[in-house]
Amino acid sequence: MAAVTVVVFLAAYLLVLLVRVEGRLRSLDGETAAILGELGRQYRRNAELRELRRRVGSADYVEEQARGELGMIRRGEIPFAPPPGFNP
């Protein structure tokens, strides 16, 4: 009789452990999916930054920034500025 009680107790204990481990595995699966998603975003961001680094060294980028940020023009160009209050 005592042996049966011990076996039942051990079986119940192992079942509880199994349920807890399964819950933890599901939690880790969710964390893994989130981490893989973040890794993918970081890879894309890294590619964007590499492209920006490549472009920054080009003359086209320097000209684009000089025109857009500083309002510079080339010799012989006529600047155009819309009148104050102009809203297309």
Biopython code that builds the backbone (N, CA, C, O; Angstrom):
import numpy as np
from Bio.PDB.StructureBuilder import StructureBuilder

atoms = [
    (1, "MET", "N", (0.815, -1.187, 0.000)),
    (1, "MET", "CA", (0.000, 0.000, 0.000)),
    (1, "MET", "C", (0.867, 1.262, 0.000)),
    (1, "MET", "O", (0.579, 2.220, -0.718)),
    (2, "ALA", "N", (1.931, 1.256, 0.812)),
    (2, "ALA", "CA", (2.823, 2.408, 0.890)),
    (2, "ALA", "C", (3.533, 2.634, -0.434)),
    (2, "ALA", "O", (3.778, 3.776, -0.821)),
    (3, "ALA", "N", (3.861, 1.564, -1.123)),
    (3, "ALA", "CA", (4.545, 1.682, -2.410)),
    (3, "ALA", "C", (3.637, 2.343, -3.444)),
    (3, "ALA", "O", (4.098, 3.150, -4.251)),
    (4, "VAL", "N", (2.349, 2.005, -3.422)),
    (4, "VAL", "CA", (1.391, 2.596, -4.359)),
    (4, "VAL", "C", (1.247, 4.091, -4.079)),
    (4, "VAL", "O", (1.160, 4.887, -5.014)),
    (5, "THR", "N", (1.222, 4.476, -2.820)),
    (5, "THR", "CA", (1.107, 5.875, -2.434)),
    (5, "THR", "C", (2.320, 6.658, -2.923)),
    (5, "THR", "O", (2.188, 7.768, -3.437)),
    (6, "VAL", "N", (3.487, 6.077, -2.760)),
    (6, "VAL", "CA", (4.716, 6.736, -3.205)),
    (6, "VAL", "C", (4.705, 6.908, -4.725)),
    (6, "VAL", "O", (5.088, 7.964, -5.228)),
    (7, "VAL", "N", (4.275, 5.890, -5.451)),
    (7, "VAL", "CA", (4.233, 5.953, -6.908)),
    (7, "VAL", "C", (3.235, 7.018, -7.360)),
    (7, "VAL", "O", (3.530, 7.788, -8.275)),
    (8, "VAL", "N", (2.068, 7.073, -6.738)),
    (8, "VAL", "CA", (1.061, 8.073, -7.084)),
    (8, "VAL", "C", (1.596, 9.477, -6.787)),
    (8, "VAL", "O", (1.430, 10.393, -7.593)),
    (9, "PHE", "N", (2.224, 9.637, -5.648)),
    (9, "PHE", "CA", (2.793, 10.934, -5.279)),
    (9, "PHE", "C", (3.862, 11.360, -6.297)),
    (9, "PHE", "O", (3.860, 12.501, -6.759)),
    (10, "LEU", "N", (4.764, 10.450, -6.640)),
    (10, "LEU", "CA", (5.803, 10.765, -7.613)),
    (10, "LEU", "C", (5.213, 11.099, -8.984)),
    (10, "LEU", "O", (5.681, 12.018, -9.656)),
    (11, "ALA", "N", (4.191, 10.359, -9.394)),
    (11, "ALA", "CA", (3.553, 10.623, -10.682)),
    (11, "ALA", "C", (2.912, 12.020, -10.681)),
    (11, "ALA", "O", (3.028, 12.761, -11.657)),
    (12, "ALA", "N", (2.244, 12.368, -9.590)),
    (12, "ALA", "CA", (1.621, 13.687, -9.487)),
    (12, "ALA", "C", (2.689, 14.777, -9.503)),
    (12, "ALA", "O", (2.527, 15.802, -10.165)),
    (13, "TYR", "N", (3.766, 14.555, -8.782)),
    (13, "TYR", "CA", (4.856, 15.529, -8.724)),
    (13, "TYR", "C", (5.484, 15.730, -10.106)),
    (13, "TYR", "O", (5.751, 16.860, -10.515)),
    (14, "LEU", "N", (5.716, 14.628, -10.816)),
    (14, "LEU", "CA", (6.296, 14.719, -12.152)),
    (14, "LEU", "C", (5.339, 15.407, -13.121)),
    (14, "LEU", "O", (5.784, 16.133, -14.011)),
    (15, "LEU", "N", (4.049, 15.194, -12.966)),
    (15, "LEU", "CA", (3.067, 15.856, -13.814)),
    (15, "LEU", "C", (3.084, 17.370, -13.587)),
    (15, "LEU", "O", (3.013, 18.148, -14.538)),
    (16, "VAL", "N", (3.177, 17.776, -12.325)),
    (16, "VAL", "CA", (3.250, 19.200, -12.008)),
    (16, "VAL", "C", (4.516, 19.805, -12.617)),
    (16, "VAL", "O", (4.471, 20.886, -13.204)),
    (17, "LEU", "N", (5.641, 19.107, -12.478)),
    (17, "LEU", "CA", (6.890, 19.591, -13.069)),
    (17, "LEU", "C", (6.780, 19.697, -14.585)),
    (17, "LEU", "O", (7.260, 20.662, -15.179)),
    (18, "LEU", "N", (6.159, 18.724, -15.202)),
    (18, "LEU", "CA", (6.002, 18.727, -16.652)),
    (18, "LEU", "C", (5.177, 19.930, -17.112)),
    (18, "LEU", "O", (5.522, 20.578, -18.101)),
    (19, "VAL", "N", (4.105, 20.226, -16.410)),
    (19, "VAL", "CA", (3.257, 21.360, -16.766)),
    (19, "VAL", "C", (4.035, 22.672, -16.612)),
    (19, "VAL", "O", (3.933, 23.559, -17.459)),
    (20, "ARG", "N", (4.795, 22.788, -15.554)),
    (20, "ARG", "CA", (5.586, 24.007, -15.334)),
    (20, "ARG", "C", (6.652, 24.175, -16.422)),
    (20, "ARG", "O", (6.853, 25.274, -16.938)),
    (21, "VAL", "N", (7.323, 23.089, -16.761)),
    (21, "VAL", "CA", (8.364, 23.151, -17.794)),
    (21, "VAL", "C", (7.744, 23.505, -19.144)),
    (21, "VAL", "O", (8.314, 24.291, -19.901)),
    (22, "GLU", "N", (6.584, 22.932, -19.447)),
    (22, "GLU", "CA", (5.919, 23.239, -20.707)),
    (22, "GLU", "C", (5.529, 24.720, -20.766)),
    (22, "GLU", "O", (5.675, 25.353, -21.811)),
    (23, "GLY", "N", (5.046, 25.265, -19.675)),
    (23, "GLY", "CA", (4.713, 26.690, -19.621)),
    (23, "GLY", "C", (5.937, 27.554, -19.838)),
    (23, "GLY", "O", (5.882, 28.554, -20.553)),
    (24, "ARG", "N", (7.035, 27.170, -19.222)),
    (24, "ARG", "CA", (8.282, 27.933, -19.386)),
    (24, "ARG", "C", (8.779, 27.862, -20.826)),
    (24, "ARG", "O", (9.269, 28.856, -21.361)),
    (25, "LEU", "N", (8.656, 26.696, -21.455)),
    (25, "LEU", "CA", (9.067, 26.554, -22.852)),
    (25, "LEU", "C", (8.232, 27.439, -23.768)),
    (25, "LEU", "O", (8.765, 28.043, -24.699)),
    (26, "ARG", "N", (6.935, 27.522, -23.515)),
    (26, "ARG", "CA", (6.081, 28.405, -24.323)),
    (26, "ARG", "C", (6.485, 29.860, -24.128)),
    (26, "ARG", "O", (6.499, 30.642, -25.078)),
    (27, "SER", "N", (6.812, 30.216, -22.892)),
    (27, "SER", "CA", (7.260, 31.578, -22.617)),
    (27, "SER", "C", (8.558, 31.877, -23.367)),
    (27, "SER", "O", (8.715, 32.950, -23.948)),
    (28, "LEU", "N", (9.468, 30.934, -23.347)),
    (28, "LEU", "CA", (10.739, 31.117, -24.051)),
    (28, "LEU", "C", (10.544, 31.177, -25.561)),
    (28, "LEU", "O", (11.269, 31.896, -26.249)),
    (29, "ASP", "N", (9.573, 30.428, -26.085)),
    (29, "ASP", "CA", (9.269, 30.510, -27.519)),
    (29, "ASP", "C", (8.823, 31.919, -27.881)),
    (29, "ASP", "O", (9.228, 32.457, -28.912)),
    (30, "GLY", "N", (7.992, 32.517, -27.036)),
    (30, "GLY", "CA", (7.550, 33.894, -27.283)),
    (30, "GLY", "C", (8.703, 34.875, -27.236)),
    (30, "GLY", "O", (8.806, 35.766, -28.079)),
    (31, "GLU", "N", (9.574, 34.711, -26.245)),
    (31, "GLU", "CA", (10.741, 35.590, -26.133)),
    (31, "GLU", "C", (11.664, 35.423, -27.336)),
    (31, "GLU", "O", (12.211, 36.402, -27.845)),
    (32, "THR", "N", (11.835, 34.191, -27.784)),
    (32, "THR", "CA", (12.685, 33.927, -28.949)),
    (32, "THR", "C", (12.129, 34.611, -30.187)),
    (32, "THR", "O", (12.881, 35.201, -30.962)),
    (33, "ALA", "N", (10.820, 34.536, -30.379)),
    (33, "ALA", "CA", (10.200, 35.187, -31.533)),
    (33, "ALA", "C", (10.395, 36.701, -31.462)),
    (33, "ALA", "O", (10.682, 37.337, -32.476)),
    (34, "ALA", "N", (10.243, 37.276, -30.280)),
    (34, "ALA", "CA", (10.431, 38.725, -30.125)),
    (34, "ALA", "C", (11.878, 39.113, -30.413)),
    (34, "ALA", "O", (12.133, 40.119, -31.076)),
    (35, "ILE", "N", (12.811, 38.327, -29.923)),
    (35, "ILE", "CA", (14.232, 38.623, -30.135)),
    (35, "ILE", "C", (14.586, 38.493, -31.612)),
    (35, "ILE", "O", (15.342, 39.307, -32.142)),
    (36, "LEU", "N", (14.046, 37.481, -32.278)),
    (36, "LEU", "CA", (14.323, 37.320, -33.712)),
    (36, "LEU", "C", (13.727, 38.472, -34.512)),
    (36, "LEU", "O", (14.324, 38.924, -35.490)),
    (37, "GLY", "N", (12.559, 38.946, -34.105)),
    (37, "GLY", "CA", (11.970, 40.109, -34.771)),
    (37, "GLY", "C", (12.845, 41.337, -34.602)),
    (37, "GLY", "O", (13.077, 42.078, -35.557)),
    (38, "GLU", "N", (13.327, 41.553, -33.390)),
    (38, "GLU", "CA", (14.213, 42.697, -33.126)),
    (38, "GLU", "C", (15.518, 42.560, -33.905)),
    (38, "GLU", "O", (16.036, 43.546, -34.429)),
    (39, "LEU", "N", (16.044, 41.354, -33.981)),
    (39, "LEU", "CA", (17.274, 41.120, -34.741)),
    (39, "LEU", "C", (17.066, 41.478, -36.213)),
    (39, "LEU", "O", (17.933, 42.098, -36.829)),
    (40, "GLY", "N", (15.925, 41.092, -36.775)),
    (40, "GLY", "CA", (15.624, 41.440, -38.162)),
    (40, "GLY", "C", (15.557, 42.950, -38.362)),
    (40, "GLY", "O", (16.069, 43.475, -39.350)),
    (41, "ARG", "N", (14.915, 43.655, -37.406)),
    (41, "ARG", "CA", (14.846, 45.113, -37.503)),
    (41, "ARG", "C", (16.238, 45.725, -37.431)),
    (41, "ARG", "O", (16.539, 46.670, -38.161)),
    (42, "GLN", "N", (17.077, 45.203, -36.571)),
    (42, "GLN", "CA", (18.430, 45.740, -36.436)),
    (42, "GLN", "C", (19.273, 45.471, -37.681)),
    (42, "GLN", "O", (20.086, 46.309, -38.072)),
    (43, "TYR", "N", (19.085, 44.310, -38.303)),
    (43, "TYR", "CA", (19.793, 44.029, -39.564)),
    (43, "TYR", "C", (19.377, 45.027, -40.638)),
    (43, "TYR", "O", (20.221, 45.531, -41.379)),
    (44, "ARG", "N", (18.060, 45.317, -40.724)),
    (44, "ARG", "CA", (17.591, 46.291, -41.716)),
    (44, "ARG", "C", (18.148, 47.679, -41.411)),
    (44, "ARG", "O", (18.574, 48.394, -42.319)),
    (45, "ARG", "N", (18.146, 48.060, -40.136)),
    (45, "ARG", "CA", (18.683, 49.378, -39.753)),
    (45, "ARG", "C", (20.169, 49.458, -40.082)),
    (45, "ARG", "O", (20.655, 50.489, -40.547)),
    (46, "ASN", "N", (20.885, 48.367, -39.838)),
    (46, "ASN", "CA", (22.311, 48.320, -40.148)),
    (46, "ASN", "C", (22.532, 48.512, -41.651)),
    (46, "ASN", "O", (23.446, 49.230, -42.056)),
    (47, "ALA", "N", (21.704, 47.878, -42.468)),
    (47, "ALA", "CA", (21.826, 48.028, -43.921)),
    (47, "ALA", "C", (21.544, 49.474, -44.329)),
    (47, "ALA", "O", (22.224, 50.021, -45.197)),
    (48, "GLU", "N", (20.532, 50.094, -43.694)),
    (48, "GLU", "CA", (20.241, 51.500, -43.995)),
    (48, "GLU", "C", (21.428, 52.394, -43.634)),
    (48, "GLU", "O", (21.783, 53.292, -44.398)),
    (49, "LEU", "N", (22.029, 52.154, -42.494)),
    (49, "LEU", "CA", (23.166, 52.963, -42.062)),
    (49, "LEU", "C", (24.379, 52.760, -42.966)),
    (49, "LEU", "O", (25.110, 53.709, -43.250)),
    (50, "ARG", "N", (24.593, 51.529, -43.416)),
    (50, "ARG", "CA", (25.692, 51.275, -44.344)),
    (50, "ARG", "C", (25.477, 52.020, -45.660)),
    (50, "ARG", "O", (26.418, 52.570, -46.232)),
    (51, "GLU", "N", (24.219, 52.032, -46.136)),
    (51, "GLU", "CA", (23.899, 52.757, -47.368)),
    (51, "GLU", "C", (24.098, 54.254, -47.164)),
    (51, "GLU", "O", (24.633, 54.933, -48.041)),
    (52, "LEU", "N", (23.676, 54.771, -46.024)),
    (52, "LEU", "CA", (23.874, 56.198, -45.745)),
    (52, "LEU", "C", (25.364, 56.527, -45.691)),
    (52, "LEU", "O", (25.793, 57.549, -46.225)),
    (53, "ARG", "N", (26.146, 55.674, -45.054)),
    (53, "ARG", "CA", (27.600, 55.898, -44.982)),
    (53, "ARG", "C", (28.209, 55.917, -46.380)),
    (53, "ARG", "O", (29.098, 56.721, -46.662)),
    (54, "ARG", "N", (27.731, 55.034, -47.255)),
    (54, "ARG", "CA", (28.224, 54.994, -48.630)),
    (54, "ARG", "C", (27.847, 56.282, -49.371)),
    (54, "ARG", "O", (28.660, 56.844, -50.105)),
    (55, "ARG", "N", (26.598, 56.747, -49.171)),
    (55, "ARG", "CA", (26.127, 57.945, -49.860)),
    (55, "ARG", "C", (26.801, 59.210, -49.358)),
    (55, "ARG", "O", (27.068, 60.120, -50.143)),
    (56, "VAL", "N", (27.084, 59.280, -48.051)),
    (56, "VAL", "CA", (27.647, 60.501, -47.466)),
    (56, "VAL", "C", (28.958, 60.880, -48.137)),
    (56, "VAL", "O", (29.279, 62.064, -48.246)),
    (57, "GLY", "N", (29.706, 59.905, -48.580)),
    (57, "GLY", "CA", (30.987, 60.191, -49.218)),
    (57, "GLY", "C", (30.872, 60.645, -50.652)),
    (57, "GLY", "O", (31.882, 60.992, -51.263)),
    (58, "SER", "N", (29.667, 60.655, -51.217)),
    (58, "SER", "CA", (29.532, 61.003, -52.636)),
    (58, "SER", "C", (29.307, 62.498, -52.821)),
    (58, "SER", "O", (28.785, 63.180, -51.939)),
    (59, "ALA", "N", (29.705, 62.983, -53.971)),
    (59, "ALA", "CA", (29.519, 64.401, -54.302)),
    (59, "ALA", "C", (28.032, 64.735, -54.418)),
    (59, "ALA", "O", (27.620, 65.837, -54.057)),
    (60, "ASP", "N", (27.231, 63.809, -54.912)),
    (60, "ASP", "CA", (25.789, 64.048, -55.030)),
    (60, "ASP", "C", (25.156, 64.314, -53.667)),
    (60, "ASP", "O", (24.307, 65.194, -53.531)),
    (61, "TYR", "N", (25.572, 63.552, -52.664)),
    (61, "TYR", "CA", (25.020, 63.738, -51.322)),
    (61, "TYR", "C", (25.428, 65.096, -50.756)),
    (61, "TYR", "O", (24.612, 65.798, -50.158)),
    (62, "VAL", "N", (26.679, 65.455, -50.946)),
    (62, "VAL", "CA", (27.161, 66.749, -50.448)),
    (62, "VAL", "C", (26.369, 67.875, -51.104)),
    (62, "VAL", "O", (25.965, 68.823, -50.430)),
    (63, "GLU", "N", (26.144, 67.776, -52.418)),
    (63, "GLU", "CA", (25.382, 68.806, -53.113)),
    (63, "GLU", "C", (23.938, 68.841, -52.611)),
    (63, "GLU", "O", (23.382, 69.914, -52.375)),
    (64, "GLU", "N", (23.349, 67.686, -52.455)),
    (64, "GLU", "CA", (21.972, 67.602, -51.960)),
    (64, "GLU", "C", (21.827, 68.278, -50.593)),
    (64, "GLU", "O", (20.869, 69.012, -50.350)),
    (65, "GLN", "N", (22.785, 68.020, -49.715)),
    (65, "GLN", "CA", (22.746, 68.627, -48.387)),
    (65, "GLN", "C", (22.997, 70.128, -48.453)),
    (65, "GLN", "O", (22.350, 70.896, -47.741)),
    (66, "ALA", "N", (23.932, 70.553, -49.304)),
    (66, "ALA", "CA", (24.232, 71.979, -49.428)),
    (66, "ALA", "C", (23.014, 72.735, -49.956)),
    (66, "ALA", "O", (22.727, 73.844, -49.506)),
    (67, "ARG", "N", (22.310, 72.148, -50.893)),
    (67, "ARG", "CA", (21.127, 72.800, -51.444)),
    (67, "ARG", "C", (19.964, 72.758, -50.445)),
    (67, "ARG", "O", (19.318, 73.777, -50.199)),
    (68, "GLY", "N", (19.708, 71.616, -49.889)),
    (68, "GLY", "CA", (18.545, 71.453, -49.022)),
    (68, "GLY", "C", (18.698, 72.081, -47.658)),
    (68, "GLY", "O", (17.796, 72.775, -47.188)),
    (69, "GLU", "N", (19.822, 71.848, -47.016)),
    (69, "GLU", "CA", (20.014, 72.323, -45.640)),
    (69, "GLU", "C", (20.550, 73.746, -45.570)),
    (69, "GLU", "O", (20.190, 74.506, -44.671)),
    (70, "LEU", "N", (21.401, 74.103, -46.509)),
    (70, "LEU", "CA", (22.056, 75.411, -46.444)),
    (70, "LEU", "C", (21.507, 76.408, -47.462)),
    (70, "LEU", "O", (21.852, 77.589, -47.418)),
    (71, "GLY", "N", (20.655, 75.943, -48.377)),
    (71, "GLY", "CA", (20.075, 76.832, -49.370)),
    (71, "GLY", "C", (21.062, 77.328, -50.412)),
    (71, "GLY", "O", (20.840, 78.369, -51.030)),
    (72, "MET", "N", (22.146, 76.598, -50.613)),
    (72, "MET", "CA", (23.159, 77.024, -51.578)),
    (72, "MET", "C", (22.694, 76.724, -53.001)),
    (72, "MET", "O", (21.913, 75.800, -53.229)),
    (73, "ILE", "N", (23.183, 77.515, -53.951)),
    (73, "ILE", "CA", (22.872, 77.316, -55.362)),
    (73, "ILE", "C", (24.162, 77.299, -56.170)),
    (73, "ILE", "O", (25.214, 77.729, -55.697)),
    (74, "ARG", "N", (24.065, 76.798, -57.390)),
    (74, "ARG", "CA", (25.234, 76.801, -58.277)),
    (74, "ARG", "C", (25.379, 78.162, -58.940)),
    (74, "ARG", "O", (24.416, 78.919, -59.068)),
    (75, "ARG", "N", (26.573, 78.445, -59.346)),
    (75, "ARG", "CA", (26.841, 79.690, -60.061)),
    (75, "ARG", "C", (25.974, 79.728, -61.322)),
    (75, "ARG", "O", (25.946, 78.769, -62.093)),
    (76, "GLY", "N", (25.269, 80.844, -61.523)),
    (76, "GLY", "CA", (24.433, 81.005, -62.694)),
    (76, "GLY", "C", (22.978, 80.598, -62.473)),
    (76, "GLY", "O", (22.128, 80.929, -63.301)),
    (77, "GLU", "N", (22.667, 79.903, -61.402)),
    (77, "GLU", "CA", (21.284, 79.530, -61.133)),
    (77, "GLU", "C", (20.535, 80.711, -60.519)),
    (77, "GLU", "O", (21.121, 81.551, -59.836)),
    (78, "ILE", "N", (19.257, 80.755, -60.773)),
    (78, "ILE", "CA", (18.415, 81.807, -60.201)),
    (78, "ILE", "C", (17.563, 81.163, -59.111)),
    (78, "ILE", "O", (16.780, 80.255, -59.388)),
    (79, "PRO", "N", (17.714, 81.630, -57.876)),
    (79, "PRO", "CA", (16.924, 81.023, -56.801)),
    (79, "PRO", "C", (15.455, 81.410, -56.913)),
    (79, "PRO", "O", (15.132, 82.522, -57.333)),
    (80, "PHE", "N", (14.590, 80.517, -56.548)),
    (80, "PHE", "CA", (13.159, 80.778, -56.553)),
    (80, "PHE", "C", (12.654, 80.577, -55.142)),
    (80, "PHE", "O", (12.913, 79.553, -54.510)),
    (81, "ALA", "N", (11.938, 81.559, -54.664)),
    (81, "ALA", "CA", (11.316, 81.453, -53.347)),
    (81, "ALA", "C", (9.860, 81.864, -53.490)),
    (81, "ALA", "O", (9.574, 82.939, -54.018)),
    (82, "PRO", "N", (8.940, 81.035, -53.034)),
    (82, "PRO", "CA", (7.534, 81.406, -53.130)),
    (82, "PRO", "C", (7.243, 82.621, -52.262)),
    (82, "PRO", "O", (7.910, 82.835, -51.250)),
    (83, "PRO", "N", (6.261, 83.412, -52.646)),
    (83, "PRO", "CA", (5.940, 84.615, -51.849)),
    (83, "PRO", "C", (5.445, 84.205, -50.453)),
    (83, "PRO", "O", (4.915, 83.109, -50.272)),
    (84, "PRO", "N", (5.623, 85.091, -49.482)),
    (84, "PRO", "CA", (5.150, 84.777, -48.120)),
    (84, "PRO", "C", (3.653, 84.465, -48.127)),
    (84, "PRO", "O", (2.865, 85.136, -48.795)),
    (85, "GLY", "N", (3.293, 83.466, -47.392)),
    (85, "GLY", "CA", (1.896, 83.063, -47.296)),
    (85, "GLY", "C", (1.428, 82.151, -48.407)),
    (85, "GLY", "O", (0.268, 81.740, -48.408)),
    (86, "PHE", "N", (2.300, 81.816, -49.363)),
    (86, "PHE", "CA", (1.932, 80.939, -50.473)),
    (86, "PHE", "C", (1.753, 79.538, -49.932)),
    (86, "PHE", "O", (2.637, 78.986, -49.277)),
    (87, "ASN", "N", (0.578, 78.964, -50.221)),
    (87, "ASN", "CA", (0.286, 77.622, -49.736)),
    (87, "ASN", "C", (-0.420, 76.858, -50.858)),
    (87, "ASN", "O", (-1.613, 77.057, -51.086)),
    (88, "PRO", "N", (0.311, 75.985, -51.561)),
    (88, "PRO", "CA", (-0.303, 75.296, -52.714)),
    (88, "PRO", "C", (-1.391, 74.339, -52.304)),
    (88, "PRO", "O", (-1.996, 73.691, -53.158)),
]
sb = StructureBuilder()
sb.init_structure("model")
sb.init_model(0)
sb.init_chain("A")
sb.init_seg("    ")
for serial, (resi, resn, name, xyz) in enumerate(atoms, 1):
    if name == "N":
        sb.init_residue(resn, " ", resi, " ")
    sb.init_atom(name, np.array(xyz, "f"), 0.0, 1.0, " ", f" {name:<3s}", serial, name[0])
structure = sb.get_structure()
